């Protein structure tokens, strides 16, 4: 491998960071790490390690993680949808581990030809992927405020397993999933609330089409 080939991911990461700083100004340590890893397709490990059993990676304790582990949902959305930014995304996609994702993640109507993996992440607000087209959605072990996925098209798998928890409704009506819908060891909690649409329902999947297997050994 030539020196030019070895330096190519570093240059792409540098270019992507420059674009991000022009768009969003100051970046957190976790955001800088994510932008460094996006061109290589590697996980941005924001916690102490990649061990899913380490309490330091448990998103239930995200209030103790501090600002260094915060990644703005706006940044993730920008990398996914900005034409100049997404040129730097590796075919393995965006992979984030044990980060506190702040703000609503809105990818509605987006077309992502690469996977999106947010493992062991804390997303207090809901994820919006309505009418989006995704390669794969991997939220293993993450804690989210609900998912709006009406009419989403996912080419491969939707992975909501291994400790995944939703504190709000998972909307999946008319979704098309080309692989598995895996909710093994997941938790869905959405107690009834007065005058809140959809409250009291943890999973709504009318006319959802899953071509692979469906695993629903979940708790609520």
Secondary structure as UniProt FT lines:
FT   HELIX           3..24
FT   HELIX           29..38
FT   TURN            39..41
FT   STRAND          44..45
FT   TURN            52..53
FT   HELIX           55..57
FT   HELIX           59..64
FT   HELIX           67..69
FT   STRAND          70..72
FT   HELIX           73..81
FT   HELIX           83..86
FT   TURN            87..88
FT   TURN            91..92
FT   STRAND          94..97
FT   STRAND          100..102
FT   STRAND          105..106
FT   TURN            108..109
FT   STRAND          111..112
FT   STRAND          116..119
FT   STRAND          122..123
FT   STRAND          127..128
FT   TURN            130..131
FT   STRAND          133..134
FT   STRAND          137..138
FT   TURN            140..141
FT   STRAND          143..144
FT   STRAND          147..148
FT   TURN            150..151
FT   STRAND          153..154
FT   STRAND          158..159
FT   STRAND          165..166
FT   STRAND          170..171
FT   TURN            173..174
FT   STRAND          176..177
FT   STRAND          181..182
FT   TURN            184..185
FT   STRAND          187..188
FT   TURN            194..195
FT   TURN            197..200
FT   STRAND          203..204
FT   TURN            206..207
FT   STRAND          209..210
FT   STRAND          214..215
//
